Amino acid sequence: MQTLAQVLKASNAPAALQDVLTTTTNTCIDICEALHKGSLAGILGVAGNENVQGEEQKKLDVISNDMLKSDLMNCPAVRAVASEEEDDIVPANTDGEYLIAFDPLDGSSNIDINAMVGTIFSIYHDQSTQPATEADFLKPGSEQAAAGYVLYGPSCMLVLSTGEGVNMFTLDPEKGEFVETQTGIAVAKDTQEFAINMSNQRFWSSNMQSYVEDLVAGKEGPREKNFNMRWVAAMVGDVHRILCRGGIFMYPWDSKDPSKPGKLRLMYEANPMAMLVEQSGGKAHTHTQRILDIQPEGIHQRVPVILGAANEVDKCLSY
């Protein structure tokens, strides 16, 4: 089995991109160690303030964000960072070659119950002699140089793509490094498993309600087969399940808050997960277009998300 460093060295990834990935994943190992200490280190609970999204921050949201921001700004290859927890982008090294956007702790509401959380990241190549601005980050997801996430579960896992398929790595806690454990991830085109937050059903469009009603109707309904529903309440966990055993994940448009056309952030969640799913043979769309084709309008833009098994995504969109 190869280590992450060995896999990157043997890949076509430029040396500067390898440096950014190494810095990111090493910091995630440090975040994993902090998570394992939990209450013993006094890091659970709320931080007492809200982030730019208007969400209550957990202590570990702030801690993990500060760790990633600090380490990445000290990486010479990083030109600037953007975080779900930061109001604005944070310029780093003017002569750096890469921009990185990240959700430092996806699913942070799960922290206090010791449930699944993770770090999601998206990397773009962007070289200039000028200090970075928000406009530099506003590239469609199809231009990502790399995307991935680290899942802090029973074992700590890294899922990564540099545009040549998707590989999974598992953290060896004794050696403190990620080891490749699965290559060439492929998502089956058909599925009998779906993930959606059913508590929002009354806010969905009538078409989405009809689609989910047909799934729930099972073998006796128009789909003529039974479906299982799973919901982790952390995108990183739900997407990981799809990459491991298939399925479809949906956080559709809803009318609950007209100012937010979607729940999930394009730059920090939808784009990197869409790249991973597409690199695995799946599809990733909003209700109107391919996610990786969206021209971002702002770093904190939200979008609806439907991703996973290709044929099931098509079936959902047909509604």
N, C-alpha and C positions, 0 to 999 in steps of 0.2 A: 504494500500500500504506500502511495506517495503522499508526502506532506503538501500543504497548500503552496509553500514556497517552491517545491519541485514542480508542481503542476503549472504554476505561473511561469516559471523559467522555461519550461518546455513548450509553452503556448506562443501564439503570435502577438500577445499583448506587449505593447511598448514598455520599456523599463520604467518610465515615469508613471504609467498606469499601474504597474506592479507595485510601485512604492506607495501609491495612494491606497490600493487594496490591502497591502500589508499593514499600513498604519491603521486603516479602518478596522480590520479584523482583529488586530492586536488590542485595540481599544475595546472592542466588543468582548474580548476575553476578560479584560479588567471589569467591564460592566457585569459580566456573568459572575465573577467572584464577589462583587458587591451585592448582587441579588441573593447569592447563597448565604450571605451573612444575615440578611433580613433584619429582623427586630434586634438582633444582637448588636448591630451597628447603629441602631436608631435611625434607619433610613426609610422606614415605612411611614405611611400617612400622608397628609396633604402638606403642601409647602406654604399655603396661606395666600396664594395669589392666582391670577388667571393668565393663560398664555394669549397670544394674538388671536387665537380661534375663539376666545371667550370661554374656554374650558378650564376647570379647576385643575391646577398643576399638582401632581404628586411630588414628593421629595425626590424620588428616583427619576422623574421626568427631568428635573433641574440638574441633578447630579450627572446623569448619563449625557445630557446635552452639553454640559460644561466639559466633560471628559472628551467627548468627540470633537467639540469645537477647538479645545486647546491643542489636542494632539494633531489634528488635521492642519491647523494654522501653522504648526511647526514643521509640517512636511513641505519641503521645497517645491514639490510638484503641484501643490494645491494653490490655485489662483484665488478661490473664494469658496465659502460654504454658505448654504441656506438650510435652515432648520425649521421644522414645524413649531418649535418653541421660541423662535426669534422673530421679532417684528420685521426686520430687514435682513438683507444679505450681510455677511461679514467678510470683507476683503481680507485676503491673506498675503500671498506673495505675488507681486505684480508680474514677475516673470514665470509664474507657475503655468502649467499646461492644462490643468483640469479643474472643473467645477464639480462640487459634490453637494447634493441635496439629500437630507436624511430625516427620518422620523426616529428620534433617539430611543423611544420606548413605546412602540405600538401596543395597544391594549393595556395601558397603564392602570386602568380601573380594575384590572385583575390582580394587581400587585398584592393588595392587602389580604386576598384570599388564597395566595400562593398558586395562582393559576397562570396559564401560558401568556408570555409576553415576548417581544422581539424588537430588533432594530432593523429598519429597512433603509436602503441607500440606493442612490441613482447618480451615475457619474457621466459627465460630458467633457469632451475635449474642447478647449477654448483657449487659444493663445493670442495674446495681445501685449502691446507695450503700455497700455493704459490701465489704471485701476479698474477692477471689475465693478459692474453695476447690475441692478436687477434685470435689466434688459438682456444681459448676456445669458442669463439662465432661461430665458423664454424661448426655448427650442422644443420642437415636437419630440416626443419620446422615441421616435424612430431613429433619432440621432444619438441615443445613449451609447457610450463606449462600454459601459458595464452596468450591471444592476444585480442586487442581491439582498439577502436578509440573513440575520442570525437569530435563530429561534432558541430562547432560553427555556427548555423543557426538561424532562427527565434526563436527557442528554442535551448538550449544547451543540446545535447544528448550524452550519453555514451552507446556504444555497446560493450559487453564483453562476452568472453568465457573462462572458465577454463577447458575445455574439457568435459563439461556436458551440451552441447547445448549452445544456444545464447540467452542472455537477453538484453533488452533495458531499459535504465534509462533516466529520464528527470531531469534536474537541477531545483530544487525549489529555485529561486533567493532570496526569503525571508528568507529561512532557510539556504541557502548556502550549500545544500547537494543534492546528486543524489537520486531520488526515482524511484523504479522499476515501469515501465509502460507497459511492454510487456514481456512475457516469451515464451520460446519454439519457437523461430522464425523458420519458414519453408519456403524455397524457392520452388515455384512450378517448376515441371520438364520441363514444356513447357512454351513458351513465344512468344509474338509478339512485343517485344521491345528490341532494341539493342543500345549500346553506343560505339562509335568509333570516332577517330579524322579523319574525311574524308579528311582533307587537306593533309594528308600523303598518300593518295590512290596510287599515282603514284610510291611510293617507296615500296609498299607491294609486296609480292610474287604474282605470277599470280594466284595461288590457292586461296589466301585470297581475291584477287580482284574478282575472280569468285564467291566466297561465298557471299560477300557483294553485288555484282551486283544482285544475285538471291534474296537477302532480299529486295533490293530496287525495284525489278521488281514486287513485291507484288502478288496479286491474279492472275494476268495475267502471272506470271512467273512460274518456275518449283516448287516453294514452295507452290503455290496456296493459299496464304494468305497474307494479308497486314501487314507490320511491321512499327512501329514508331521508329524514331531515337531520342535519347536524349544524350546530352553531356554537363557535368558540367565543364569540364576542371580541376577537382580536383578529384582524385581517391576516396577520402573519401566520396564525394557527390554521385558519380556514384554507388559505392558499397552500400551506404546506401539506395539508391533508389531500388536496386535489393533486398536487405533484406526486404524492406517494401512492394514491389509490383512485384517482379520478374524481369527477363530480363537477358541479357548477356552483359558483358563488355569486350572489347578487346583493348589491346595495343600491336599489333603483331610485329613480327620481320619486320624490313624494311632495305632498303639499303642506307638510307640517310647518315648515318655515320657508315662505316664499323667497326670502333673501338668500337661501342656500339651495341651489338646484340639485345638489348632491351632498352626501355626507363625507365622502373620502377625498383626500387631497390629491390633485393630479400629479404634482411634482414629487411628493414624498411617498405616495402609496400606489396610486393607479398606474403611473408610468413604469416604475420598476417591476411591479407585479405583472403588468401586461407584457413586458419584455420576457420575463421568465416563463410565463404561460405560453406565449407564442413560440419561444425557442424550444418549448417542449411539445409543440404540435397542437396546442389549444388555440382558443380565440379570446380576445378581450375587447369589449365594446361598451359604449354608453348605450342609451336607447336609440341613438341616431347615427353614431359613427364609430369607427375603429379608434380606440383610445390613443394608440401611438401616432395617429395622424392629427391629433388636436394641436392647434397652435395656442400655447398658453398665453393668457392675458395678464397673469400675475402669479407670483410665487406661491400664494396661498389659495389659489383657485380650487374649487371643489367640483367634482363631477360624479354622475351616476356610474355604477360599475356592474357589468355582467361579464364574467370570465370563467373559463374552464373548458370542459369537453366541447370540441368544435361543433359536433352535430347538435348538441343540446343548446349551445349558445344560439345557433341558427334557429332552432325551434322556438326558443324564447323570443328572439327578435321577430319571428314571423307573426307573433301576436300583436 
